[in-house]
Amino acid sequence: MAGSRVEQSVKRFRESERLAEAGNTARSVEALHLAAELAVDELAQRNEVVARRPDMSPHEARARASVELRKIGLVPAGFDNLLRRLNEDRKRTKYDGKPSRYDQMTLAQTQASVKLVLDNLGQEIWGPEAPPVPPPEPPAPAVEPPAAVEPPPPTPPAEPEAPPPPVEEPPNRRPLLLAAAAVALVAVILAIVLAAGGGEEKPKPKAAQARLVKTGATGRLGHASFRIDHVSTGSKINVGEGLKADGVFLIAHLQVGNSTDVLQPLRMSAFRLQTRGGQTIPTAGRAAQTTVPLEPGKATQVTVPFDVDPGRLRASRLLVDRVSRGGKRLGPGLAMELPLEDGIGTISPGQWRGSTSQGLRFTMRIDRGSVIRRMSLNVRADSGKVCPITFKGVYFIDGTRFAIRGDVVAAGRFSTSTEADGAVIAPPGGSCSTSRNIRWTATTPLK
């Protein structure tokens, strides 16, 4: 069964790639979801992680199992939410007949995350690579044989009694023609050598490039190892008096290891952000002027802030340059992919607070894994009465949006990891009815 499950996972992943190339996004997402769940089942069985739970659906049980697999480094951060989004999009297109929410770039990023998980099943699952087929040799040009030359007719024998006078033969011009051709050939070769710069200039070596590190993987640079735990975004950093962004803050949360037995410095000037268009952005504020001490033989938590245009967040990379102990840049080091499938990073767990359009309180509790467990607000009815409305349960956030349907309908959207807004529609009739939708905004600290 294990071999069959692995083979099916690879087969469905290849099918997803083919369907994506053909432009069939809905079928590609469906095949990719099945490939990811099969891989999670196999990794869970190998590592004794529970992937079947009687109190929840098989899809949600696999998402919960991926959280445990994340702790042992077998799946990238946020893979549980990736599985939920794939499942929701699969049901949206297959059963509701709606278009897929995945565009070409988002689907490609999701496929790359799933492939990282499949790689942990063993590189041999992809099979041996076929050797390249050499191009056929061009047929040799047909050479037409020279036409046969008829020999001249034989000269009649001279009469003995009247021998002809001796005729002086013309000089042989063949050596002169060969010498002239040799001189012309030497002149052509000399011209080619002079045009090429005399053959003395050596080709320039290629510039050093940063090593690419996939999402969730660990990159090594000298004595240090770097792994991105998660990424947060927000318009304000709640440190001291608070720091307001010109665009939006992107904070990369890293685990940086020190493989030596002595304390090592980590210069924050070594970090830069590279946008999809190739622009590089330095760390925000005075972070570039600081140095973080790396404890020997253990990992240190490091946060790196950047101030970025919100439109350039997707497909950004964290650059880690090689620098000297004094902070001098020595060259490129690592280019680490950031987990930004939705363009906002990981939604921050914890208590969210805000207010409604009526100036009344609003609170929300979010658990790890983008799950809303409680939402509470006060609503002023048309009669003037203030009514409390509370939602309790398990409400999953789909990408950047959520909806709670019941007697009272609530919906919301996350613009960053720490900022959200939405609306609540109270039922008509009764003492708590309102004639208008109640808007709300909420935030949680970005640290």
Contacts in CASP RR format, 6 or more apart in sequence:
PFRMAT RR
TARGET T0000
AUTHOR 0000-0000-0000
METHOD contacts of the structure
MODEL  1
MAGSRVEQSVKRFRESERLAEAGNTARSVEALHLAAELAVDELAQRNEVV
ARRPDMSPHEARARASVELRKIGLVPAGFDNLLRRLNEDRKRTKYDGKPS
RYDQMTLAQTQASVKLVLDNLGQEIWGPEAPPVPPPEPPAPAVEPPAAVE
PPPPTPPAEPEAPPPPVEEPPNRRPLLLAAAAVALVAVILAIVLAAGGGE
EKPKPKAAQARLVKTGATGRLGHASFRIDHVSTGSKINVGEGLKADGVFL
IAHLQVGNSTDVLQPLRMSAFRLQTRGGQTIPTAGRAAQTTVPLEPGKAT
QVTVPFDVDPGRLRASRLLVDRVSRGGKRLGPGLAMELPLEDGIGTISPG
QWRGSTSQGLRFTMRIDRGSVIRRMSLNVRADSGKVCPITFKGVYFIDGT
RFAIRGDVVAAGRFSTSTEADGAVIAPPGGSCSTSRNIRWTATTPLK
2 42 0 8 1.000
2 45 0 8 1.000
5 38 0 8 1.000
5 41 0 8 1.000
5 42 0 8 1.000
6 38 0 8 1.000
6 39 0 8 1.000
6 42 0 8 1.000
6 121 0 8 1.000
6 125 0 8 1.000
7 125 0 8 1.000
8 34 0 8 1.000
8 38 0 8 1.000
9 34 0 8 1.000
9 35 0 8 1.000
9 36 0 8 1.000
9 38 0 8 1.000
9 39 0 8 1.000
9 42 0 8 1.000
9 118 0 8 1.000
9 121 0 8 1.000
9 125 0 8 1.000
10 35 0 8 1.000
10 118 0 8 1.000
10 125 0 8 1.000
10 126 0 8 1.000
11 35 0 8 1.000
12 31 0 8 1.000
12 32 0 8 1.000
12 34 0 8 1.000
12 35 0 8 1.000
12 38 0 8 1.000
13 31 0 8 1.000
13 32 0 8 1.000
13 35 0 8 1.000
13 111 0 8 1.000
13 114 0 8 1.000
13 115 0 8 1.000
13 118 0 8 1.000
15 28 0 8 1.000
15 31 0 8 1.000
15 35 0 8 1.000
16 28 0 8 1.000
16 29 0 8 1.000
16 31 0 8 1.000
16 32 0 8 1.000
16 35 0 8 1.000
16 111 0 8 1.000
17 28 0 8 1.000
17 111 0 8 1.000
19 25 0 8 1.000
19 27 0 8 1.000
19 28 0 8 1.000
19 31 0 8 1.000
20 28 0 8 1.000
20 104 0 8 1.000
20 107 0 8 1.000
20 108 0 8 1.000
20 111 0 8 1.000
25 100 0 8 1.000
25 102 0 8 1.000
25 104 0 8 1.000
25 107 0 8 1.000
26 89 0 8 1.000
26 93 0 8 1.000
26 94 0 8 1.000
26 99 0 8 1.000
26 100 0 8 1.000
28 107 0 8 1.000
29 86 0 8 1.000
29 89 0 8 1.000
29 90 0 8 1.000
29 93 0 8 1.000
29 100 0 8 1.000
29 102 0 8 1.000
29 107 0 8 1.000
30 90 0 8 1.000
30 93 0 8 1.000
30 94 0 8 1.000
32 86 0 8 1.000
32 107 0 8 1.000
32 110 0 8 1.000
32 111 0 8 1.000
32 114 0 8 1.000
33 83 0 8 1.000
33 86 0 8 1.000
33 87 0 8 1.000
33 89 0 8 1.000
33 90 0 8 1.000
35 114 0 8 1.000
35 118 0 8 1.000
36 79 0 8 1.000
36 82 0 8 1.000
36 83 0 8 1.000
36 86 0 8 1.000
36 114 0 8 1.000
36 117 0 8 1.000
37 59 0 8 1.000
37 62 0 8 1.000
37 83 0 8 1.000
39 114 0 8 1.000
39 117 0 8 1.000
39 118 0 8 1.000
39 120 0 8 1.000
39 121 0 8 1.000
40 51 0 8 1.000
40 62 0 8 1.000
40 65 0 8 1.000
40 66 0 8 1.000
40 69 0 8 1.000
40 75 0 8 1.000
40 83 0 8 1.000
40 117 0 8 1.000
41 51 0 8 1.000
41 62 0 8 1.000
42 121 0 8 1.000
43 49 0 8 1.000
43 69 0 8 1.000
43 74 0 8 1.000
43 75 0 8 1.000
43 117 0 8 1.000
43 120 0 8 1.000
43 121 0 8 1.000
44 50 0 8 1.000
44 51 0 8 1.000
44 62 0 8 1.000
44 65 0 8 1.000
44 68 0 8 1.000
44 69 0 8 1.000
45 51 0 8 1.000
47 69 0 8 1.000
47 72 0 8 1.000
47 74 0 8 1.000
49 65 0 8 1.000
49 68 0 8 1.000
49 69 0 8 1.000
50 61 0 8 1.000
50 65 0 8 1.000
50 68 0 8 1.000
51 61 0 8 1.000
51 62 0 8 1.000
51 65 0 8 1.000
52 58 0 8 1.000
52 61 0 8 1.000
53 60 0 8 1.000
53 61 0 8 1.000
53 64 0 8 1.000
56 64 0 8 1.000
59 83 0 8 1.000
59 84 0 8 1.000
59 87 0 8 1.000
60 84 0 8 1.000
62 83 0 8 1.000
63 80 0 8 1.000
63 81 0 8 1.000
63 83 0 8 1.000
63 84 0 8 1.000
64 80 0 8 1.000
66 75 0 8 1.000
66 78 0 8 1.000
66 79 0 8 1.000
66 80 0 8 1.000
66 83 0 8 1.000
67 80 0 8 1.000
67 368 0 8 1.000
67 369 0 8 1.000
69 75 0 8 1.000
69 79 0 8 1.000
70 76 0 8 1.000
70 77 0 8 1.000
70 78 0 8 1.000
70 79 0 8 1.000
70 80 0 8 1.000
73 216 0 8 1.000
74 117 0 8 1.000
74 120 0 8 1.000
75 116 0 8 1.000
75 117 0 8 1.000
75 120 0 8 1.000
76 113 0 8 1.000
76 116 0 8 1.000
76 117 0 8 1.000
76 214 0 8 1.000
76 215 0 8 1.000
76 216 0 8 1.000
76 217 0 8 1.000
76 339 0 8 1.000
77 215 0 8 1.000
77 216 0 8 1.000
77 228 0 8 1.000
77 229 0 8 1.000
77 230 0 8 1.000
77 339 0 8 1.000
77 346 0 8 1.000
78 230 0 8 1.000
78 339 0 8 1.000
78 346 0 8 1.000
78 369 0 8 1.000
79 113 0 8 1.000
79 117 0 8 1.000
80 369 0 8 1.000
81 369 0 8 1.000
81 370 0 8 1.000
81 397 0 8 1.000
81 399 0 8 1.000
82 110 0 8 1.000
82 113 0 8 1.000
82 114 0 8 1.000
82 341 0 8 1.000
84 396 0 8 1.000
84 398 0 8 1.000
85 110 0 8 1.000
85 341 0 8 1.000
85 398 0 8 1.000
85 399 0 8 1.000
86 110 0 8 1.000
88 398 0 8 1.000
89 100 0 8 1.000
89 101 0 8 1.000
89 102 0 8 1.000
92 98 0 8 1.000
92 100 0 8 1.000
92 101 0 8 1.000
93 99 0 8 1.000
93 100 0 8 1.000
102 110 0 8 1.000
105 314 0 8 1.000
105 315 0 8 1.000
106 341 0 8 1.000
109 315 0 8 1.000
109 341 0 8 1.000
110 341 0 8 1.000
112 214 0 8 1.000
112 215 0 8 1.000
112 337 0 8 1.000
113 215 0 8 1.000
113 339 0 8 1.000
113 341 0 8 1.000
116 214 0 8 1.000
116 215 0 8 1.000
116 216 0 8 1.000
116 217 0 8 1.000
118 125 0 8 1.000
158 164 0 8 1.000
193 199 0 8 1.000
208 331 0 8 1.000
208 332 0 8 1.000
209 332 0 8 1.000
210 319 0 8 1.000
210 320 0 8 1.000
210 332 0 8 1.000
210 333 0 8 1.000
210 334 0 8 1.000
210 335 0 8 1.000
211 219 0 8 1.000
211 333 0 8 1.000
211 334 0 8 1.000
211 335 0 8 1.000
212 335 0 8 1.000
212 337 0 8 1.000
213 219 0 8 1.000
213 226 0 8 1.000
213 334 0 8 1.000
213 335 0 8 1.000
213 336 0 8 1.000
213 337 0 8 1.000
214 337 0 8 1.000
215 228 0 8 1.000
215 337 0 8 1.000
215 338 0 8 1.000
215 339 0 8 1.000
216 227 0 8 1.000
216 228 0 8 1.000
216 339 0 8 1.000
217 227 0 8 1.000
218 225 0 8 1.000
218 226 0 8 1.000
218 227 0 8 1.000
219 225 0 8 1.000
219 226 0 8 1.000
219 227 0 8 1.000
219 334 0 8 1.000
219 336 0 8 1.000
220 226 0 8 1.000
221 320 0 8 1.000
221 322 0 8 1.000
221 333 0 8 1.000
221 334 0 8 1.000
223 258 0 8 1.000
223 259 0 8 1.000
223 260 0 8 1.000
223 264 0 8 1.000
224 256 0 8 1.000
224 257 0 8 1.000
224 258 0 8 1.000
224 259 0 8 1.000
224 264 0 8 1.000
224 266 0 8 1.000
224 294 0 8 1.000
225 256 0 8 1.000
225 257 0 8 1.000
225 259 0 8 1.000
225 299 0 8 1.000
226 254 0 8 1.000
226 255 0 8 1.000
226 256 0 8 1.000
226 257 0 8 1.000
226 320 0 8 1.000
226 334 0 8 1.000
226 336 0 8 1.000
227 254 0 8 1.000
227 255 0 8 1.000
228 252 0 8 1.000
228 253 0 8 1.000
228 254 0 8 1.000
228 318 0 8 1.000
228 336 0 8 1.000
228 338 0 8 1.000
228 339 0 8 1.000
229 253 0 8 1.000
229 254 0 8 1.000
229 255 0 8 1.000
229 301 0 8 1.000
230 253 0 8 1.000
230 339 0 8 1.000
230 345 0 8 1.000
230 346 0 8 1.000
231 250 0 8 1.000
231 251 0 8 1.000
231 252 0 8 1.000
231 253 0 8 1.000
231 338 0 8 1.000
231 339 0 8 1.000
231 340 0 8 1.000
231 345 0 8 1.000
231 346 0 8 1.000
231 417 0 8 1.000
232 250 0 8 1.000
232 251 0 8 1.000
232 253 0 8 1.000
232 345 0 8 1.000
232 346 0 8 1.000
232 348 0 8 1.000
232 417 0 8 1.000
232 418 0 8 1.000
232 446 0 8 1.000
233 248 0 8 1.000
233 249 0 8 1.000
233 250 0 8 1.000
233 251 0 8 1.000
233 313 0 8 1.000
233 343 0 8 1.000
233 344 0 8 1.000
233 345 0 8 1.000
233 416 0 8 1.000
233 417 0 8 1.000
233 418 0 8 1.000
233 446 0 8 1.000
234 245 0 8 1.000
234 248 0 8 1.000
234 249 0 8 1.000
234 416 0 8 1.000
234 417 0 8 1.000
234 418 0 8 1.000
234 419 0 8 1.000
234 446 0 8 1.000
235 244 0 8 1.000
235 245 0 8 1.000
235 247 0 8 1.000
235 248 0 8 1.000
235 249 0 8 1.000
235 416 0 8 1.000
235 419 0 8 1.000
236 242 0 8 1.000
236 243 0 8 1.000
236 244 0 8 1.000
236 245 0 8 1.000
236 249 0 8 1.000
236 446 0 8 1.000
237 243 0 8 1.000
237 245 0 8 1.000
237 249 0 8 1.000
237 251 0 8 1.000
237 305 0 8 1.000
237 446 0 8 1.000
237 447 0 8 1.000
238 445 0 8 1.000
238 446 0 8 1.000
238 447 0 8 1.000
239 447 0 8 1.000
243 249 0 8 1.000
243 284 0 8 1.000
243 285 0 8 1.000
245 284 0 8 1.000
245 307 0 8 1.000
246 307 0 8 1.000
247 307 0 8 1.000
247 308 0 8 1.000
247 309 0 8 1.000
247 310 0 8 1.000
248 307 0 8 1.000
248 308 0 8 1.000
248 309 0 8 1.000
248 310 0 8 1.000
248 313 0 8 1.000
248 416 0 8 1.000
249 284 0 8 1.000
249 305 0 8 1.000
249 306 0 8 1.000
249 307 0 8 1.000
249 308 0 8 1.000
249 446 0 8 1.000
250 273 0 8 1.000
250 305 0 8 1.000
250 306 0 8 1.000
250 308 0 8 1.000
250 313 0 8 1.000
250 316 0 8 1.000
250 338 0 8 1.000
251 303 0 8 1.000
251 304 0 8 1.000
251 305 0 8 1.000
251 306 0 8 1.000
251 446 0 8 1.000
252 271 0 8 1.000
252 303 0 8 1.000
252 304 0 8 1.000
252 306 0 8 1.000
252 318 0 8 1.000
252 338 0 8 1.000
253 301 0 8 1.000
253 302 0 8 1.000
253 303 0 8 1.000
254 301 0 8 1.000
254 302 0 8 1.000
254 303 0 8 1.000
254 304 0 8 1.000
255 299 0 8 1.000
255 300 0 8 1.000
255 301 0 8 1.000
255 302 0 8 1.000
256 266 0 8 1.000
256 292 0 8 1.000
256 294 0 8 1.000
256 299 0 8 1.000
256 300 0 8 1.000
256 301 0 8 1.000
256 302 0 8 1.000
257 294 0 8 1.000
257 297 0 8 1.000
257 298 0 8 1.000
257 299 0 8 1.000
257 300 0 8 1.000
258 264 0 8 1.000
258 294 0 8 1.000
258 295 0 8 1.000
258 296 0 8 1.000
258 297 0 8 1.000
258 298 0 8 1.000
258 299 0 8 1.000
258 300 0 8 1.000
259 297 0 8 1.000
260 296 0 8 1.000
260 297 0 8 1.000
261 296 0 8 1.000
261 297 0 8 1.000
262 296 0 8 1.000
263 293 0 8 1.000
263 294 0 8 1.000
263 295 0 8 1.000
263 296 0 8 1.000
264 293 0 8 1.000
264 294 0 8 1.000
264 296 0 8 1.000
265 291 0 8 1.000
265 292 0 8 1.000
265 293 0 8 1.000
265 294 0 8 1.000
265 325 0 8 1.000
265 326 0 8 1.000
266 291 0 8 1.000
266 292 0 8 1.000
266 293 0 8 1.000
266 294 0 8 1.000
266 300 0 8 1.000
266 302 0 8 1.000
267 291 0 8 1.000
267 323 0 8 1.000
267 326 0 8 1.000
267 327 0 8 1.000
268 283 0 8 1.000
268 287 0 8 1.000
268 288 0 8 1.000
268 289 0 8 1.000
268 290 0 8 1.000
268 291 0 8 1.000
268 292 0 8 1.000
268 304 0 8 1.000
269 282 0 8 1.000
269 283 0 8 1.000
269 288 0 8 1.000
269 289 0 8 1.000
269 323 0 8 1.000
269 327 0 8 1.000
269 329 0 8 1.000
270 320 0 8 1.000
270 321 0 8 1.000
270 322 0 8 1.000
270 323 0 8 1.000
270 327 0 8 1.000
270 329 0 8 1.000
271 283 0 8 1.000
271 288 0 8 1.000
271 304 0 8 1.000
271 318 0 8 1.000
271 319 0 8 1.000
271 320 0 8 1.000
271 321 0 8 1.000
272 280 0 8 1.000
272 281 0 8 1.000
272 282 0 8 1.000
272 283 0 8 1.000
272 318 0 8 1.000
272 319 0 8 1.000
272 321 0 8 1.000
273 280 0 8 1.000
273 281 0 8 1.000
273 306 0 8 1.000
273 308 0 8 1.000
273 316 0 8 1.000
273 317 0 8 1.000
273 318 0 8 1.000
273 319 0 8 1.000
274 280 0 8 1.000
274 281 0 8 1.000
274 316 0 8 1.000
274 317 0 8 1.000
274 318 0 8 1.000
274 319 0 8 1.000
274 335 0 8 1.000
275 281 0 8 1.000
275 308 0 8 1.000
275 309 0 8 1.000
275 312 0 8 1.000
275 315 0 8 1.000
275 316 0 8 1.000
276 312 0 8 1.000
276 314 0 8 1.000
276 315 0 8 1.000
276 316 0 8 1.000
277 312 0 8 1.000
279 312 0 8 1.000
280 319 0 8 1.000
281 306 0 8 1.000
281 307 0 8 1.000
281 308 0 8 1.000
282 288 0 8 1.000
282 306 0 8 1.000
283 304 0 8 1.000
283 305 0 8 1.000
283 306 0 8 1.000
284 305 0 8 1.000
284 306 0 8 1.000
284 307 0 8 1.000
285 305 0 8 1.000
285 307 0 8 1.000
287 304 0 8 1.000
287 305 0 8 1.000
292 300 0 8 1.000
292 302 0 8 1.000
293 300 0 8 1.000
294 300 0 8 1.000
303 447 0 8 1.000
304 318 0 8 1.000
308 316 0 8 1.000
313 340 0 8 1.000
313 343 0 8 1.000
313 344 0 8 1.000
314 340 0 8 1.000
314 343 0 8 1.000
315 340 0 8 1.000
316 338 0 8 1.000
316 340 0 8 1.000
317 335 0 8 1.000
317 336 0 8 1.000
317 337 0 8 1.000
317 338 0 8 1.000
318 334 0 8 1.000
318 335 0 8 1.000
318 336 0 8 1.000
318 338 0 8 1.000
319 332 0 8 1.000
319 333 0 8 1.000
319 334 0 8 1.000
319 335 0 8 1.000
319 336 0 8 1.000
320 333 0 8 1.000
320 334 0 8 1.000
320 336 0 8 1.000
321 329 0 8 1.000
321 330 0 8 1.000
321 331 0 8 1.000
321 332 0 8 1.000
321 333 0 8 1.000
322 329 0 8 1.000
322 330 0 8 1.000
322 331 0 8 1.000
322 332 0 8 1.000
322 333 0 8 1.000
323 329 0 8 1.000
323 330 0 8 1.000
324 330 0 8 1.000
339 345 0 8 1.000
339 346 0 8 1.000
342 399 0 8 1.000
342 400 0 8 1.000
343 400 0 8 1.000
344 400 0 8 1.000
344 414 0 8 1.000
344 415 0 8 1.000
344 416 0 8 1.000
344 417 0 8 1.000
345 417 0 8 1.000
346 370 0 8 1.000
346 417 0 8 1.000
347 366 0 8 1.000
347 369 0 8 1.000
347 370 0 8 1.000
347 397 0 8 1.000
347 414 0 8 1.000
347 417 0 8 1.000
348 366 0 8 1.000
348 417 0 8 1.000
348 418 0 8 1.000
348 444 0 8 1.000
348 446 0 8 1.000
349 366 0 8 1.000
349 367 0 8 1.000
349 368 0 8 1.000
349 369 0 8 1.000
350 365 0 8 1.000
350 366 0 8 1.000
350 367 0 8 1.000
350 444 0 8 1.000
351 363 0 8 1.000
351 364 0 8 1.000
351 365 0 8 1.000
351 444 0 8 1.000
352 363 0 8 1.000
352 364 0 8 1.000
352 365 0 8 1.000
352 366 0 8 1.000
352 420 0 8 1.000
352 442 0 8 1.000
352 443 0 8 1.000
352 444 0 8 1.000
353 361 0 8 1.000
353 362 0 8 1.000
353 363 0 8 1.000
353 364 0 8 1.000
353 442 0 8 1.000
353 443 0 8 1.000
353 444 0 8 1.000
354 361 0 8 1.000
354 362 0 8 1.000
354 363 0 8 1.000
354 440 0 8 1.000
354 441 0 8 1.000
354 442 0 8 1.000
354 443 0 8 1.000
355 361 0 8 1.000
355 362 0 8 1.000
355 440 0 8 1.000
355 441 0 8 1.000
356 362 0 8 1.000
356 377 0 8 1.000
356 378 0 8 1.000
356 379 0 8 1.000
356 424 0 8 1.000
356 438 0 8 1.000
356 439 0 8 1.000
356 440 0 8 1.000
357 438 0 8 1.000
357 439 0 8 1.000
357 440 0 8 1.000
358 378 0 8 1.000
358 379 0 8 1.000
358 380 0 8 1.000
358 438 0 8 1.000
360 377 0 8 1.000
360 378 0 8 1.000
360 379 0 8 1.000
360 380 0 8 1.000
360 386 0 8 1.000
361 376 0 8 1.000
361 377 0 8 1.000
361 378 0 8 1.000
362 376 0 8 1.000
362 377 0 8 1.000
362 440 0 8 1.000
362 441 0 8 1.000
362 442 0 8 1.000
363 374 0 8 1.000
363 375 0 8 1.000
363 376 0 8 1.000
363 377 0 8 1.000
363 442 0 8 1.000
364 372 0 8 1.000
364 374 0 8 1.000
364 375 0 8 1.000
364 376 0 8 1.000
364 420 0 8 1.000
364 442 0 8 1.000
365 372 0 8 1.000
365 373 0 8 1.000
365 374 0 8 1.000
365 375 0 8 1.000
366 372 0 8 1.000
366 373 0 8 1.000
366 397 0 8 1.000
366 444 0 8 1.000
367 373 0 8 1.000
370 396 0 8 1.000
370 397 0 8 1.000
370 399 0 8 1.000
371 394 0 8 1.000
371 395 0 8 1.000
371 396 0 8 1.000
371 397 0 8 1.000
372 391 0 8 1.000
372 393 0 8 1.000
372 394 0 8 1.000
372 395 0 8 1.000
372 396 0 8 1.000
372 397 0 8 1.000
372 402 0 8 1.000
372 404 0 8 1.000
373 392 0 8 1.000
373 393 0 8 1.000
373 394 0 8 1.000
373 395 0 8 1.000
374 390 0 8 1.000
374 391 0 8 1.000
374 392 0 8 1.000
374 393 0 8 1.000
375 390 0 8 1.000
375 391 0 8 1.000
375 395 0 8 1.000
375 404 0 8 1.000
375 410 0 8 1.000
376 388 0 8 1.000
376 389 0 8 1.000
376 390 0 8 1.000
376 391 0 8 1.000
377 388 0 8 1.000
377 389 0 8 1.000
377 424 0 8 1.000
377 438 0 8 1.000
377 440 0 8 1.000
378 386 0 8 1.000
378 387 0 8 1.000
378 388 0 8 1.000
378 389 0 8 1.000
379 386 0 8 1.000
379 387 0 8 1.000
379 388 0 8 1.000
379 389 0 8 1.000
379 424 0 8 1.000
379 426 0 8 1.000
379 432 0 8 1.000
379 434 0 8 1.000
379 438 0 8 1.000
380 386 0 8 1.000
380 387 0 8 1.000
380 434 0 8 1.000
381 387 0 8 1.000
381 426 0 8 1.000
381 430 0 8 1.000
381 431 0 8 1.000
381 432 0 8 1.000
381 433 0 8 1.000
381 434 0 8 1.000
382 433 0 8 1.000
382 434 0 8 1.000
382 435 0 8 1.000
383 431 0 8 1.000
385 431 0 8 1.000
385 432 0 8 1.000
387 426 0 8 1.000
387 431 0 8 1.000
387 432 0 8 1.000
389 408 0 8 1.000
389 424 0 8 1.000
389 426 0 8 1.000
389 432 0 8 1.000
391 404 0 8 1.000
391 408 0 8 1.000
391 410 0 8 1.000
395 402 0 8 1.000
395 404 0 8 1.000
396 402 0 8 1.000
397 414 0 8 1.000
399 414 0 8 1.000
400 413 0 8 1.000
400 414 0 8 1.000
400 415 0 8 1.000
401 411 0 8 1.000
401 412 0 8 1.000
401 413 0 8 1.000
401 414 0 8 1.000
402 411 0 8 1.000
402 412 0 8 1.000
403 409 0 8 1.000
403 410 0 8 1.000
403 411 0 8 1.000
403 412 0 8 1.000
404 410 0 8 1.000
404 411 0 8 1.000
407 427 0 8 1.000
408 424 0 8 1.000
408 425 0 8 1.000
408 426 0 8 1.000
408 427 0 8 1.000
409 424 0 8 1.000
409 425 0 8 1.000
410 422 0 8 1.000
410 423 0 8 1.000
410 424 0 8 1.000
410 425 0 8 1.000
411 422 0 8 1.000
411 423 0 8 1.000
412 420 0 8 1.000
412 421 0 8 1.000
412 422 0 8 1.000
412 423 0 8 1.000
413 420 0 8 1.000
413 421 0 8 1.000
413 422 0 8 1.000
414 420 0 8 1.000
415 421 0 8 1.000
416 446 0 8 1.000
417 446 0 8 1.000
418 443 0 8 1.000
418 444 0 8 1.000
418 445 0 8 1.000
418 446 0 8 1.000
419 441 0 8 1.000
419 442 0 8 1.000
419 443 0 8 1.000
420 441 0 8 1.000
420 442 0 8 1.000
420 443 0 8 1.000
421 439 0 8 1.000
421 440 0 8 1.000
421 441 0 8 1.000
421 442 0 8 1.000
422 439 0 8 1.000
422 440 0 8 1.000
422 441 0 8 1.000
423 437 0 8 1.000
423 438 0 8 1.000
423 439 0 8 1.000
423 440 0 8 1.000
424 437 0 8 1.000
424 438 0 8 1.000
424 440 0 8 1.000
425 437 0 8 1.000
425 438 0 8 1.000
426 432 0 8 1.000
426 433 0 8 1.000
426 434 0 8 1.000
426 438 0 8 1.000
427 433 0 8 1.000
END
